[in-house]
Protein backbone atom coordinates (compact mmCIF):
# COMPACT_ATOMS: atom_id res chain seq x y z
CA UNK A 1 0.00 0.00 0.00
CA UNK A 2 1.12 3.50 -0.73
CA UNK A 3 1.89 5.43 2.41
CA UNK A 4 0.14 8.83 2.67
CA UNK A 5 2.43 11.81 2.29
CA UNK A 6 3.30 13.52 5.59
CA UNK A 7 1.36 16.66 6.34
CA UNK A 8 3.57 19.73 6.70
CA UNK A 9 2.68 23.14 7.95
CA UNK A 10 4.23 26.07 6.15
CA UNK A 11 5.79 28.54 8.54
CA UNK A 12 5.83 32.22 7.59
CA UNK A 13 9.30 33.72 7.13
CA UNK A 14 10.92 35.34 10.14
CA UNK A 15 9.68 38.91 10.59
CA UNK A 16 6.45 38.21 8.72
CA UNK A 17 3.01 37.00 9.68
CA UNK A 18 0.76 34.93 7.44
CA UNK A 19 -1.87 37.00 5.71
CA UNK A 20 -0.26 40.27 6.76
CA UNK A 21 2.28 42.39 4.85
CA UNK A 22 5.72 42.77 6.43
CA UNK A 23 6.47 45.74 8.67
CA UNK A 24 8.77 47.36 6.12
CA UNK A 25 6.07 47.25 3.44
CA UNK A 26 3.52 48.83 5.79
CA UNK A 27 6.02 51.60 6.59
CA UNK A 28 6.50 52.23 2.87
CA UNK A 29 2.73 52.45 2.40
CA UNK A 30 2.48 54.99 5.24
CA UNK A 31 5.23 57.12 3.74
CA UNK A 32 3.65 56.95 0.30
CA UNK A 33 0.34 58.00 1.84
CA UNK A 34 2.00 61.02 3.45
CA UNK A 35 3.64 61.88 0.14
CA UNK A 36 0.19 61.72 -1.41
CA UNK A 37 -1.20 64.08 1.24
CA UNK A 38 1.72 66.45 0.66
CA UNK A 39 1.12 66.35 -3.10
CA UNK A 40 -2.56 67.19 -2.57
CA UNK A 41 -1.63 70.13 -0.32
CA UNK A 42 0.83 71.42 -2.91
CA UNK A 43 -1.90 71.17 -5.54
CA UNK A 44 -4.33 73.06 -3.30
CA UNK A 45 -1.76 75.78 -2.68
CA UNK A 46 -0.99 75.97 -6.39
CA UNK A 47 -4.67 76.34 -7.28
CA UNK A 48 -5.66 78.83 -4.56
CA UNK A 49 -2.54 81.03 -4.70
CA UNK A 50 -0.52 79.98 -7.77
CA UNK A 51 1.59 83.13 -8.03
CA UNK A 52 2.49 83.18 -4.35
CA UNK A 53 2.59 79.56 -3.22
CA UNK A 54 4.63 78.20 -6.12
CA UNK A 55 7.07 81.10 -6.00
CA UNK A 56 10.62 79.95 -5.31
CA UNK A 57 11.01 82.28 -2.34
CA UNK A 58 7.84 80.90 -0.71
CA UNK A 59 8.95 77.29 -1.18
CA UNK A 60 12.30 78.22 0.35
CA UNK A 61 10.41 79.79 3.26
CA UNK A 62 8.35 76.62 3.82
CA UNK A 63 11.48 74.47 3.92
CA UNK A 64 13.27 76.93 6.21
CA UNK A 65 10.39 77.03 8.67
CA UNK A 66 10.17 73.23 8.57
CA UNK A 67 13.86 73.00 9.41
CA UNK A 68 13.55 74.34 12.97
CA UNK A 69 10.67 72.16 14.12
CA UNK A 70 12.02 69.33 11.98
CA UNK A 71 15.26 69.11 13.95
CA UNK A 72 13.25 69.02 17.18
CA UNK A 73 11.02 66.29 15.73
CA UNK A 74 13.99 64.07 14.94
CA UNK A 75 14.96 64.07 18.61
CA UNK A 76 11.34 63.60 19.67
CA UNK A 77 11.03 60.57 17.39
CA UNK A 78 13.81 58.80 19.27
CA UNK A 79 12.24 59.58 22.64
CA UNK A 80 8.77 58.39 21.62
CA UNK A 81 10.21 55.26 20.00
CA UNK A 82 11.72 54.38 23.37
CA UNK A 83 8.30 54.67 25.02
CA UNK A 84 8.96 58.12 26.51
CA UNK A 85 7.75 61.65 25.89
CA UNK A 86 9.35 65.08 26.07
CA UNK A 87 7.00 67.99 26.75
CA UNK A 88 9.86 70.40 27.38
CA UNK A 89 11.35 70.72 23.88
CA UNK A 90 9.69 74.07 23.11
CA UNK A 91 10.76 75.57 26.43
CA UNK A 92 14.31 74.26 25.96
CA UNK A 93 14.46 75.92 22.52
CA UNK A 94 13.31 79.19 24.12
CA UNK A 95 15.84 78.99 26.95
CA UNK A 96 18.70 78.07 24.64
CA UNK A 97 17.84 80.87 22.22
CA UNK A 98 17.71 83.61 24.87
CA UNK A 99 20.78 82.36 26.72
CA UNK A 100 22.73 82.29 23.46
CA UNK A 101 21.70 85.84 22.53
CA UNK A 102 22.59 87.68 25.73
CA UNK A 103 25.04 90.56 25.33
CA UNK A 104 27.71 88.63 27.21
CA UNK A 105 27.36 85.59 24.93
CA UNK A 106 27.34 87.62 21.71
CA UNK A 107 30.75 89.04 22.64
CA UNK A 108 32.17 85.61 21.72
CA UNK A 109 30.71 85.83 18.23
CA UNK A 110 29.38 83.00 16.08
CA UNK A 111 31.10 80.22 18.02
CA UNK A 112 29.87 81.58 21.35
CA UNK A 113 26.24 81.65 20.24
CA UNK A 114 26.34 78.17 18.71
CA UNK A 115 28.23 76.66 21.65
CA UNK A 116 25.87 78.18 24.23
CA UNK A 117 22.73 77.04 22.41
CA UNK A 118 24.00 73.47 22.14
CA UNK A 119 25.30 73.31 25.73
CA UNK A 120 22.04 74.66 27.18
CA UNK A 121 20.09 72.10 25.18
CA UNK A 122 22.36 69.28 26.35
CA UNK A 123 22.17 70.51 29.94
CA UNK A 124 18.37 70.45 29.95
CA UNK A 125 18.37 67.04 28.29
CA UNK A 126 20.78 65.78 30.94
CA UNK A 127 18.47 66.94 33.74
CA UNK A 128 15.48 65.27 32.07
CA UNK A 129 17.44 62.07 31.51
CA UNK A 130 18.75 61.83 35.07
CA UNK A 131 15.32 62.48 36.59
CA UNK A 132 13.65 59.88 34.38
CA UNK A 133 16.32 57.19 34.07
CA UNK A 134 17.86 57.33 37.54
CA UNK A 135 15.29 59.27 39.56
CA UNK A 136 12.42 57.04 38.54
CA UNK A 137 10.18 59.95 37.55
CA UNK A 138 7.48 59.51 34.94
CA UNK A 139 8.61 61.21 31.68
CA UNK A 140 5.39 63.23 31.51
CA UNK A 141 5.97 64.75 34.95
CA UNK A 142 9.72 65.27 34.62
CA UNK A 143 9.52 67.02 31.25
CA UNK A 144 6.47 69.02 32.34
CA UNK A 145 8.54 70.34 35.26
CA UNK A 146 11.35 71.19 32.85
CA UNK A 147 8.86 72.98 30.60
CA UNK A 148 7.77 75.26 33.44
CA UNK A 149 11.30 75.82 34.75
CA UNK A 150 12.87 76.54 31.36
CA UNK A 151 10.09 78.96 30.40
CA UNK A 152 10.43 80.76 33.70
CA UNK A 153 14.21 81.02 33.41
CA UNK A 154 13.95 82.26 29.82
CA UNK A 155 11.54 84.98 30.97
CA UNK A 156 13.86 85.91 33.82
CA UNK A 157 16.87 86.22 31.50
CA UNK A 158 15.07 88.44 28.99
CA UNK A 159 12.81 90.28 31.43
CA UNK A 160 10.20 89.97 28.70
CA UNK A 161 12.31 91.81 26.14
CA UNK A 162 13.48 90.73 22.69
CA UNK A 163 17.24 90.22 22.45
CA UNK A 164 18.51 91.37 19.05
CA UNK A 165 21.40 89.50 17.46
CA UNK A 166 24.24 91.80 16.39
CA UNK A 167 26.75 89.16 15.24
CA UNK A 168 26.79 89.61 11.48
CA UNK A 169 28.22 86.17 10.68
CA UNK A 170 25.14 84.61 12.29
CA UNK A 171 22.71 86.89 10.48
CA UNK A 172 24.44 86.24 7.15
CA UNK A 173 23.32 82.60 7.23
CA UNK A 174 19.74 83.74 6.70
CA UNK A 175 20.28 85.93 3.64
CA UNK A 176 19.88 84.67 0.04
CA UNK A 177 23.58 85.20 -0.68
CA UNK A 178 24.34 82.32 1.71
CA UNK A 179 22.10 79.87 -0.15
CA UNK A 180 23.83 76.87 -1.70
CA UNK A 181 22.40 76.19 -5.17
CA UNK A 182 19.23 77.94 -4.06
CA UNK A 183 18.95 75.93 -0.84
CA UNK A 184 19.04 77.85 2.47
CA UNK A 185 21.78 76.74 4.93
CA UNK A 186 19.14 75.97 7.55
CA UNK A 187 17.57 73.42 5.21
CA UNK A 188 20.97 71.81 4.66
CA UNK A 189 21.42 71.49 8.43
CA UNK A 190 17.96 69.92 8.71
CA UNK A 191 18.81 67.48 5.91
CA UNK A 192 22.06 66.53 7.64
CA UNK A 193 20.29 65.97 10.98
CA UNK A 194 17.66 63.85 9.22
CA UNK A 195 20.26 61.65 7.53
CA UNK A 196 22.23 61.19 10.76
CA UNK A 197 19.02 60.45 12.67
CA UNK A 198 17.90 57.88 10.09
CA UNK A 199 21.26 56.12 10.14
CA UNK A 200 21.35 56.19 13.94
CA UNK A 201 17.88 54.67 14.28
CA UNK A 202 18.05 52.13 11.47
CA UNK A 203 21.70 51.16 11.09
CA UNK A 204 23.25 51.19 14.56
CA UNK A 205 23.10 49.26 17.81
CA UNK A 206 21.88 52.45 19.49
CA UNK A 207 18.80 52.46 17.28
CA UNK A 208 18.07 48.78 17.87
CA UNK A 209 18.37 49.30 21.61
CA UNK A 210 16.00 52.27 21.40
CA UNK A 211 13.36 50.16 19.67
CA UNK A 212 13.89 47.31 22.11
CA UNK A 213 13.46 49.55 25.15
CA UNK A 214 10.26 51.00 23.68
CA UNK A 215 8.88 47.59 22.78
CA UNK A 216 9.49 45.93 26.15
CA UNK A 217 11.83 47.55 28.65
CA UNK A 218 11.99 44.51 30.93
CA UNK A 219 12.81 42.16 28.06
CA UNK A 220 15.49 44.60 26.92
CA UNK A 221 16.98 44.63 30.42
CA UNK A 222 17.03 40.83 30.54
CA UNK A 223 18.73 40.84 27.14
CA UNK A 224 21.61 42.83 28.62
CA UNK A 225 20.66 46.37 27.61
CA UNK A 226 21.32 49.06 30.21
CA UNK A 227 17.84 50.57 29.97
CA UNK A 228 18.53 53.50 32.30
CA UNK A 229 21.66 54.55 30.45
CA UNK A 230 19.87 54.22 27.10
CA UNK A 231 17.07 56.51 28.30
CA UNK A 232 19.61 59.03 29.55
CA UNK A 233 21.27 59.08 26.13
CA UNK A 234 17.90 59.56 24.41
CA UNK A 235 16.99 62.64 26.43
CA UNK A 236 20.50 63.99 25.86
CA UNK A 237 19.89 63.51 22.14
CA UNK A 238 16.56 65.32 22.38
CA UNK A 239 18.25 68.20 24.23
CA UNK A 240 20.99 68.35 21.59
CA UNK A 241 18.39 68.62 18.84
CA UNK A 242 16.69 71.43 20.77
CA UNK A 243 20.00 73.29 21.04
CA UNK A 244 20.61 72.99 17.29
CA UNK A 245 17.03 74.07 16.58
CA UNK A 246 17.49 77.09 18.88
CA UNK A 247 20.51 78.20 16.85
CA UNK A 248 18.55 77.78 13.60
CA UNK A 249 15.72 79.85 15.08
CA UNK A 250 18.21 82.57 16.08
CA UNK A 251 19.41 82.70 12.48
CA UNK A 252 15.86 82.74 11.13
CA UNK A 253 14.47 85.38 13.51
CA UNK A 254 17.65 87.36 14.18
CA UNK A 255 16.75 87.51 17.86
CA UNK A 256 16.09 85.54 21.01
CA UNK A 257 12.74 85.66 22.82
CA UNK A 258 11.28 83.84 25.77
CA UNK A 259 8.23 83.00 23.62
CA UNK A 260 10.32 81.07 21.09
CA UNK A 261 9.38 77.45 20.57
CA UNK A 262 5.79 77.95 21.70
CA UNK A 263 3.83 74.67 21.22
CA UNK A 264 6.83 73.02 19.54
CA UNK A 265 6.29 69.99 21.77
CA UNK A 266 2.80 69.45 20.39
CA UNK A 267 3.87 70.00 16.78
CA UNK A 268 6.81 67.60 17.14
CA UNK A 269 4.70 64.89 18.78
CA UNK A 270 1.98 65.30 16.15
CA UNK A 271 4.45 65.13 13.26
CA UNK A 272 6.04 61.98 14.68
CA UNK A 273 2.68 60.31 15.23
CA UNK A 274 1.26 60.98 11.77
CA UNK A 275 4.59 59.82 10.38
CA UNK A 276 4.06 56.37 11.87
CA UNK A 277 5.92 56.47 15.19
CA UNK A 278 3.94 54.60 17.83
CA UNK A 279 3.07 56.75 20.84
CA UNK A 280 3.33 53.63 23.00
CA UNK A 281 6.89 53.02 21.79
CA UNK A 282 8.59 50.17 19.96
CA UNK A 283 8.43 51.63 16.47
CA UNK A 284 9.77 54.85 15.00
CA UNK A 285 10.43 56.29 11.59
CA UNK A 286 12.57 59.33 10.85
CA UNK A 287 11.42 59.56 7.24
CA UNK A 288 7.76 59.53 8.30
CA UNK A 289 8.38 62.19 10.96
CA UNK A 290 10.03 64.48 8.42
CA UNK A 291 7.10 64.03 6.05
CA UNK A 292 4.76 64.85 8.93
CA UNK A 293 6.68 68.09 9.55
CA UNK A 294 6.43 69.04 5.88
CA UNK A 295 2.68 68.34 5.86
CA UNK A 296 2.03 70.57 8.88
CA UNK A 297 4.34 73.35 7.64
CA UNK A 298 2.68 73.32 4.21
CA UNK A 299 -0.77 73.54 5.82
CA UNK A 300 0.36 76.54 7.87
CA UNK A 301 1.74 78.26 4.78
CA UNK A 302 -1.41 77.68 2.72
CA UNK A 303 -3.63 79.02 5.49
CA UNK A 304 -1.43 82.09 5.87
CA UNK A 305 -1.45 82.85 2.14
CA UNK A 306 -5.25 82.53 2.02
CA UNK A 307 -5.69 84.74 5.11
CA UNK A 308 -7.57 81.99 6.95
CA UNK A 309 -7.87 82.20 10.72
CA UNK A 310 -5.47 80.24 12.88
CA UNK A 311 -8.30 78.48 14.72
CA UNK A 312 -9.39 76.79 11.48
CA UNK A 313 -5.77 75.77 10.95
CA UNK A 314 -5.63 74.16 14.40
CA UNK A 315 -8.88 72.29 13.70
CA UNK A 316 -7.38 70.92 10.48
CA UNK A 317 -4.24 69.80 12.32
CA UNK A 318 -6.33 68.15 15.01
CA UNK A 319 -8.34 66.24 12.42
CA UNK A 320 -5.14 64.97 10.80
CA UNK A 321 -3.79 63.80 14.17
CA UNK A 322 -7.02 61.95 15.01
CA UNK A 323 -7.04 60.28 11.60
CA UNK A 324 -3.40 59.19 12.01
CA UNK A 325 -4.04 57.70 15.46
CA UNK A 326 -7.11 55.80 14.19
CA UNK A 327 -5.02 54.38 11.35
CA UNK A 328 -2.36 53.31 13.85
CA UNK A 329 -4.97 51.57 16.04
CA UNK A 330 -6.36 49.77 13.00
CA UNK A 331 -2.87 48.67 12.02
CA UNK A 332 -2.11 47.44 15.53
CA UNK A 333 -5.43 45.55 15.66
CA UNK A 334 -4.65 43.95 12.32
CA UNK A 335 -1.25 42.90 13.63
CA UNK A 336 -2.87 41.27 16.63
CA UNK A 337 -5.35 39.40 14.45
CA UNK A 338 -2.51 38.26 12.20
C-alpha positions in Angstrom: 0.0 0.0 0.0 1.1 3.5 -0.7 1.9 5.4 2.4 0.1 8.8 2.7 2.4 11.8 2.3 3.3 13.5 5.6 1.4 16.7 6.3 3.6 19.7 6.7 2.7 23.1 8.0 4.2 26.1 6.1 5.8 28.5 8.5 5.8 32.2 7.6 9.3 33.7 7.1 10.9 35.3 10.1 9.7 38.9 10.6 6.4 38.2 8.7 3.0 37.0 9.7 0.8 34.9 7.4 -1.9 37.0 5.7 -0.3 40.3 6.8 2.3 42.4 4.9 5.7 42.8 6.4 6.5 45.7 8.7 8.8 47.4 6.1 6.1 47.3 3.4 3.5 48.8 5.8 6.0 51.6 6.6 6.5 52.2 2.9 2.7 52.4 2.4 2.5 55.0 5.2 5.2 57.1 3.7 3.7 57.0 0.3 0.3 58.0 1.8 2.0 61.0 3.4 3.6 61.9 0.1 0.2 61.7 -1.4 -1.2 64.1 1.2 1.7 66.4 0.7 1.1 66.3 -3.1 -2.6 67.2 -2.6 -1.6 70.1 -0.3 0.8 71.4 -2.9 -1.9 71.2 -5.5 -4.3 73.1 -3.3 -1.8 75.8 -2.7 -1.0 76.0 -6.4 -4.7 76.3 -7.3 -5.7 78.8 -4.6 -2.5 81.0 -4.7 -0.5 80.0 -7.8 1.6 83.1 -8.0 2.5 83.2 -4.4 2.6 79.6 -3.2 4.6 78.2 -6.1 7.1 81.1 -6.0 10.6 80.0 -5.3 11.0 82.3 -2.3 7.8 80.9 -0.7 8.9 77.3 -1.2 12.3 78.2 0.4 10.4 79.8 3.3 8.4 76.6 3.8 11.5 74.5 3.9 13.3 76.9 6.2 10.4 77.0 8.7 10.2 73.2 8.6 13.9 73.0 9.4 13.6 74.3 13.0 10.7 72.2 14.1 12.0 69.3 12.0 15.3 69.1 13.9 13.2 69.0 17.2 11.0 66.3 15.7 14.0 64.1 14.9 15.0 64.1 18.6 11.3 63.6 19.7 11.0 60.6 17.4 13.8 58.8 19.3 12.2 59.6 22.6 8.8 58.4 21.6 10.2 55.3 20.0 11.7 54.4 23.4 8.3 54.7 25.0 9.0 58.1 26.5 7.7 61.7 25.9 9.4 65.1 26.1 7.0 68.0 26.7 9.9 70.4 27.4 11.4 70.7 23.9 9.7 74.1 23.1 10.8 75.6 26.4 14.3 74.3 26.0 14.5 75.9 22.5 13.3 79.2 24.1 15.8 79.0 27.0 18.7 78.1 24.6 17.8 80.9 22.2 17.7 83.6 24.9 20.8 82.4 26.7 22.7 82.3 23.5 21.7 85.8 22.5 22.6 87.7 25.7 25.0 90.6 25.3 27.7 88.6 27.2 27.4 85.6 24.9 27.3 87.6 21.7 30.7 89.0 22.6 32.2 85.6 21.7 30.7 85.8 18.2 29.4 83.0 16.1 31.1 80.2 18.0 29.9 81.6 21.4 26.2 81.7 20.2 26.3 78.2 18.7 28.2 76.7 21.6 25.9 78.2 24.2 22.7 77.0 22.4 24.0 73.5 22.1 25.3 73.3 25.7 22.0 74.7 27.2 20.1 72.1 25.2 22.4 69.3 26.3 22.2 70.5 29.9 18.4 70.5 30.0 18.4 67.0 28.3 20.8 65.8 30.9 18.5 66.9 33.7 15.5 65.3 32.1 17.4 62.1 31.5 18.7 61.8 35.1 15.3 62.5 36.6 13.6 59.9 34.4 16.3 57.2 34.1 17.9 57.3 37.5 15.3 59.3 39.6 12.4 57.0 38.5 10.2 60.0 37.5 7.5 59.5 34.9 8.6 61.2 31.7 5.4 63.2 31.5 6.0 64.8 35.0 9.7 65.3 34.6 9.5 67.0 31.3 6.5 69.0 32.3 8.5 70.3 35.3 11.4 71.2 32.8 8.9 73.0 30.6 7.8 75.3 33.4 11.3 75.8 34.8 12.9 76.5 31.4 10.1 79.0 30.4 10.4 80.8 33.7 14.2 81.0 33.4 13.9 82.3 29.8 11.5 85.0 31.0 13.9 85.9 33.8 16.9 86.2 31.5 15.1 88.4 29.0 12.8 90.3 31.4 10.2 90.0 28.7 12.3 91.8 26.1 13.5 90.7 22.7 17.2 90.2 22.5 18.5 91.4 19.1 21.4 89.5 17.5 24.2 91.8 16.4 26.8 89.2 15.2 26.8 89.6 11.5 28.2 86.2 10.7 25.1 84.6 12.3 22.7 86.9 10.5 24.4 86.2 7.1 23.3 82.6 7.2 19.7 83.7 6.7 20.3 85.9 3.6 19.9 84.7 0.0 23.6 85.2 -0.7 24.3 82.3 1.7 22.1 79.9 -0.1 23.8 76.9 -1.7 22.4 76.2 -5.2 19.2 77.9 -4.1 19.0 75.9 -0.8 19.0 77.8 2.5 21.8 76.7 4.9 19.1 76.0 7.6 17.6 73.4 5.2 21.0 71.8 4.7 21.4 71.5 8.4 18.0 69.9 8.7 18.8 67.5 5.9 22.1 66.5 7.6 20.3 66.0 11.0 17.7 63.9 9.2 20.3 61.7 7.5 22.2 61.2 10.8 19.0 60.4 12.7 17.9 57.9 10.1 21.3 56.1 10.1 21.3 56.2 13.9 17.9 54.7 14.3 18.1 52.1 11.5 21.7 51.2 11.1 23.2 51.2 14.6 23.1 49.3 17.8 21.9 52.5 19.5 18.8 52.5 17.3 18.1 48.8 17.9 18.4 49.3 21.6 16.0 52.3 21.4 13.4 50.2 19.7 13.9 47.3 22.1 13.5 49.6 25.2 10.3 51.0 23.7 8.9 47.6 22.8 9.5 45.9 26.1 11.8 47.6 28.7 12.0 44.5 30.9 12.8 42.2 28.1 15.5 44.6 26.9 17.0 44.6 30.4 17.0 40.8 30.5 18.7 40.8 27.1 21.6 42.8 28.6 20.7 46.4 27.6 21.3 49.1 30.2 17.8 50.6 30.0 18.5 53.5 32.3 21.7 54.5 30.4 19.9 54.2 27.1 17.1 56.5 28.3 19.6 59.0 29.6 21.3 59.1 26.1 17.9 59.6 24.4 17.0 62.6 26.4 20.5 64.0 25.9 19.9 63.5 22.1 16.6 65.3 22.4 18.2 68.2 24.2 21.0 68.4 21.6 18.4 68.6 18.8 16.7 71.4 20.8 20.0 73.3 21.0 20.6 73.0 17.3 17.0 74.1 16.6 17.5 77.1 18.9 20.5 78.2 16.9 18.5 77.8 13.6 15.7 79.9 15.1 18.2 82.6 16.1 19.4 82.7 12.5 15.9 82.7 11.1 14.5 85.4 13.5 17.6 87.4 14.2 16.7 87.5 17.9 16.1 85.5 21.0 12.7 85.7 22.8 11.3 83.8 25.8 8.2 83.0 23.6 10.3 81.1 21.1 9.4 77.4 20.6 5.8 77.9 21.7 3.8 74.7 21.2 6.8 73.0 19.5 6.3 70.0 21.8 2.8 69.5 20.4 3.9 70.0 16.8 6.8 67.6 17.1 4.7 64.9 18.8 2.0 65.3 16.2 4.5 65.1 13.3 6.0 62.0 14.7 2.7 60.3 15.2 1.3 61.0 11.8 4.6 59.8 10.4 4.1 56.4 11.9 5.9 56.5 15.2 3.9 54.6 17.8 3.1 56.7 20.8 3.3 53.6 23.0 6.9 53.0 21.8 8.6 50.2 20.0 8.4 51.6 16.5 9.8 54.9 15.0 10.4 56.3 11.6 12.6 59.3 10.9 11.4 59.6 7.2 7.8 59.5 8.3 8.4 62.2 11.0 10.0 64.5 8.4 7.1 64.0 6.0 4.8 64.9 8.9 6.7 68.1 9.6 6.4 69.0 5.9 2.7 68.3 5.9 2.0 70.6 8.9 4.3 73.3 7.6 2.7 73.3 4.2 -0.8 73.5 5.8 0.4 76.5 7.9 1.7 78.3 4.8 -1.4 77.7 2.7 -3.6 79.0 5.5 -1.4 82.1 5.9 -1.4 82.9 2.1 -5.2 82.5 2.0 -5.7 84.7 5.1 -7.6 82.0 7.0 -7.9 82.2 10.7 -5.5 80.2 12.9 -8.3 78.5 14.7 -9.4 76.8 11.5 -5.8 75.8 11.0 -5.6 74.2 14.4 -8.9 72.3 13.7 -7.4 70.9 10.5 -4.2 69.8 12.3 -6.3 68.2 15.0 -8.3 66.2 12.4 -5.1 65.0 10.8 -3.8 63.8 14.2 -7.0 62.0 15.0 -7.0 60.3 11.6 -3.4 59.2 12.0 -4.0 57.7 15.5 -7.1 55.8 14.2 -5.0 54.4 11.4 -2.4 53.3 13.9 -5.0 51.6 16.0 -6.4 49.8 13.0 -2.9 48.7 12.0 -2.1 47.4 15.5 -5.4 45.5 15.7 -4.6 44.0 12.3 -1.2 42.9 13.6 -2.9 41.3 16.6 -5.3 39.4 14.5 -2.5 38.3 12.2 
